[in-house]
Amino acid sequence: MDASTLRRWRTARPPQGPPFVSISERVVLYSALDVAEWLRSRRTVPGREA
C-alpha cells in the first residue's frame, strides 16, 4: 500500500483501512497482525460466489 493511500484512509470520515495507532502528528504505526487480519477479511477468491 502506498503511504498516501493509508493517509487518505486514516483521514476519511469515518476512518477506513486497517487499525492504526497515532504516536504523534507525523508518526502512525500499524500492527502487522492487524494489517494481515484486515487483508484477510477483504480477500476475494476468483470463481467463488460472494
MODELLER restraints for C-alpha pairs under 7 A, 6 or more apart:
rsr = mdl.restraints
at = mdl.atoms
rsr.add(forms.Gaussian(group=physical.xy_distance, feature=features.Distance(at['CA:9:A'], at['CA:15:A']), mean=5.87, stdev=0.5))
rsr.add(forms.Gaussian(group=physical.xy_distance, feature=features.Distance(at['CA:9:A'], at['CA:16:A']), mean=4.73, stdev=0.5))
rsr.add(forms.Gaussian(group=physical.xy_distance, feature=features.Distance(at['CA:9:A'], at['CA:17:A']), mean=5.72, stdev=0.5))
rsr.add(forms.Gaussian(group=physical.xy_distance, feature=features.Distance(at['CA:10:A'], at['CA:16:A']), mean=5.96, stdev=0.5))
rsr.add(forms.Gaussian(group=physical.xy_distance, feature=features.Distance(at['CA:18:A'], at['CA:34:A']), mean=6.44, stdev=0.5))
rsr.add(forms.Gaussian(group=physical.xy_distance, feature=features.Distance(at['CA:18:A'], at['CA:35:A']), mean=5.54, stdev=0.5))
rsr.add(forms.Gaussian(group=physical.xy_distance, feature=features.Distance(at['CA:18:A'], at['CA:38:A']), mean=5.62, stdev=0.5))
rsr.add(forms.Gaussian(group=physical.xy_distance, feature=features.Distance(at['CA:19:A'], at['CA:30:A']), mean=6.73, stdev=0.5))
rsr.add(forms.Gaussian(group=physical.xy_distance, feature=features.Distance(at['CA:19:A'], at['CA:34:A']), mean=6.34, stdev=0.5))
rsr.add(forms.Gaussian(group=physical.xy_distance, feature=features.Distance(at['CA:20:A'], at['CA:28:A']), mean=6.67, stdev=0.5))
rsr.add(forms.Gaussian(group=physical.xy_distance, feature=features.Distance(at['CA:20:A'], at['CA:29:A']), mean=5.72, stdev=0.5))
rsr.add(forms.Gaussian(group=physical.xy_distance, feature=features.Distance(at['CA:20:A'], at['CA:30:A']), mean=4.83, stdev=0.5))
rsr.add(forms.Gaussian(group=physical.xy_distance, feature=features.Distance(at['CA:21:A'], at['CA:28:A']), mean=5.63, stdev=0.5))
rsr.add(forms.Gaussian(group=physical.xy_distance, feature=features.Distance(at['CA:21:A'], at['CA:29:A']), mean=5.19, stdev=0.5))
rsr.add(forms.Gaussian(group=physical.xy_distance, feature=features.Distance(at['CA:21:A'], at['CA:30:A']), mean=6.46, stdev=0.5))
rsr.add(forms.Gaussian(group=physical.xy_distance, feature=features.Distance(at['CA:22:A'], at['CA:28:A']), mean=4.47, stdev=0.5))
rsr.add(forms.Gaussian(group=physical.xy_distance, feature=features.Distance(at['CA:22:A'], at['CA:29:A']), mean=6.46, stdev=0.5))
